Amino acid sequence: MGEMGLRGRTVRFQLTAPGVGCAVDVRLDDRGDRWLAVADYDGRQEVALAATARAALTSSLAPLGRDAVIALLANPALFEVSCAVHKLVAAR
């Protein structure tokens, strides 16, 4: 995973995983009672809205297929993202 950025109510990061043929640029926006995930990969943009950041992220990655989603979500670098999301939720 590349650099993670936290700006305002938004977390930006990049996900990669072995066996996944692309890097995914992700933006998670805290919308108060919902999370908006925007995933950019392979020249396309997938948008998802869900009650949690994890659910929104998972939904935005779904078009990549089950195995790719599992590999990307298993990236240990997501711990840093989880900490940033936790800070945003705690600051509400």
C-alpha positions as CSV (number, residue, x, y, z in Angstrom):
1,M,0.0,0.0,0.0
2,G,1.2,3.5,-0.8
3,E,0.9,6.6,1.4
4,M,-2.3,7.0,3.3
5,G,-3.8,10.5,3.5
6,L,-6.3,11.9,5.9
7,R,-7.9,15.2,5.0
8,G,-11.0,16.6,6.6
9,R,-13.5,13.7,6.6
10,T,-11.8,11.7,3.9
11,V,-9.2,8.9,3.9
12,R,-7.2,8.2,0.7
13,F,-5.0,5.2,0.1
14,Q,-3.9,2.7,-2.5
15,L,-4.4,-1.1,-2.2
16,T,-2.4,-3.8,-3.9
17,A,-2.1,-7.5,-3.3
18,P,-0.3,-10.5,-4.9
19,G,-2.3,-12.0,-7.7
20,V,-4.4,-8.9,-8.2
21,G,-3.6,-7.4,-11.6
22,C,-4.0,-3.8,-10.7
23,A,-3.5,-1.2,-7.9
24,V,-6.7,0.3,-6.5
25,D,-6.8,4.0,-5.5
26,V,-9.4,4.4,-2.8
27,R,-11.2,7.3,-1.2
28,L,-13.4,6.9,1.8
29,D,-15.6,9.8,2.8
30,D,-17.3,10.0,6.1
31,R,-20.9,11.3,5.4
32,G,-22.0,11.2,9.0
33,D,-24.4,8.2,9.1
34,R,-22.9,6.6,5.9
35,W,-19.6,6.0,4.2
36,L,-18.9,6.6,0.6
37,A,-16.2,4.5,-1.1
38,V,-14.7,5.4,-4.5
39,A,-12.4,2.8,-5.9
40,D,-10.4,3.6,-9.1
41,Y,-8.8,0.7,-11.0
42,D,-8.3,-0.4,-14.6
43,G,-9.6,2.9,-15.9
44,R,-12.9,2.6,-14.1
45,Q,-14.5,4.0,-11.0
46,E,-16.7,2.1,-8.7
47,V,-18.8,3.9,-6.0
48,A,-20.5,2.4,-3.0
49,L,-22.4,3.7,0.0
50,A,-22.8,1.8,3.2
51,A,-23.3,2.1,7.0
52,T,-19.6,1.3,7.6
53,A,-16.3,2.1,5.9
54,R,-15.5,-1.5,5.6
55,A,-18.8,-2.4,3.9
56,A,-18.5,0.5,1.5
57,L,-14.9,-0.5,0.6
58,T,-15.9,-4.1,0.1
59,S,-18.8,-3.2,-2.2
60,S,-16.7,-0.8,-4.2
61,L,-14.2,-3.6,-4.8
62,A,-16.8,-6.3,-5.6
63,P,-16.5,-6.0,-9.4
64,L,-12.9,-7.3,-9.2
65,G,-14.2,-10.7,-8.0
66,R,-14.3,-12.5,-4.8
67,D,-10.6,-13.7,-4.7
68,A,-9.3,-10.2,-5.5
69,V,-11.5,-8.6,-2.8
70,I,-10.3,-11.2,-0.2
71,A,-6.6,-10.6,-1.2
72,L,-7.0,-6.8,-1.1
73,L,-8.8,-6.7,2.3
74,A,-6.2,-9.0,3.8
75,N,-3.5,-6.4,3.2
76,P,-2.0,-5.6,6.7
77,A,-1.5,-2.0,5.6
78,L,-5.3,-1.6,6.1
79,F,-4.6,-1.4,9.8
80,E,-3.4,2.2,9.3
81,V,-6.6,3.0,7.3
82,S,-8.7,1.4,10.1
83,C,-7.0,3.7,12.7
84,A,-7.8,6.8,10.5
85,V,-11.4,5.7,10.2
86,H,-11.6,5.2,13.9
87,K,-10.4,8.7,14.5
88,L,-13.0,10.1,12.1
89,V,-15.8,8.2,13.9
90,A,-14.6,9.2,17.3
91,A,-14.5,12.9,16.3
92,R,-18.2,12.9,15.3
